[in-house]
Amino acid sequence: MRIILQRVQEASVTIEEKINAQIGQGLLLLIGIEKEDLQEDIDWLCKKVLDLRIFSDDEGKMNRSVRDVEGDIIVVSQFTLHANIKKGTRPSFIKAARPEIAIPLYENFVQTIENSLGKKIGTGKFGADMNVALINDGPVTIILDSKNRSY
């Protein structure tokens, strides 16, 4: 499972010209799910996302988590995070999980974040054509991969 995490001043997801989710300060998470992903991937990523100290404290140092600043979160599914471009110029998405596997994992990820954070979060709609808007704060953008936990 891969996540592109972006610290935002604000973010929104629009589907069919209607705002599906909108937040102020917090995190925008783009999440790509692989065929091999399991609950342990969800648990590790949720803990990492919620505990990352990437928000500024009173001295301007990154010492606060999204929980500490009572920030909001939007999670958007994005199978293209598993694009393979080793051969040619057309991406292959062979590693991305099919909907019957990905949807329950995506929903479980969202539920796990909500339970840990103690409040509802915003989402996109799995498989929908979405427009994602954000003001990246910093900019701070971090890549997390549950299959590569060395960083």
Secondary structure as GFF3:
##gff-version 3
##sequence-region A 1 151
A	DSSP	beta_strand	2	15	.	.	.	ID=ss1
A	DSSP	beta_strand	18	23	.	.	.	ID=ss2
A	DSSP	beta_strand	26	32	.	.	.	ID=ss3
A	DSSP	alpha_helix	39	51	.	.	.	ID=ss4
A	DSSP	beta_strand	55	56	.	.	.	ID=ss5
A	DSSP	beta_strand	62	64	.	.	.	ID=ss6
A	DSSP	beta_strand	72	77	.	.	.	ID=ss7
A	DSSP	three_ten_helix	79	82	.	.	.	ID=ss8
A	DSSP	alpha_helix	99	117	.	.	.	ID=ss9
A	DSSP	beta_strand	122	123	.	.	.	ID=ss10
A	DSSP	beta_strand	130	145	.	.	.	ID=ss11
###
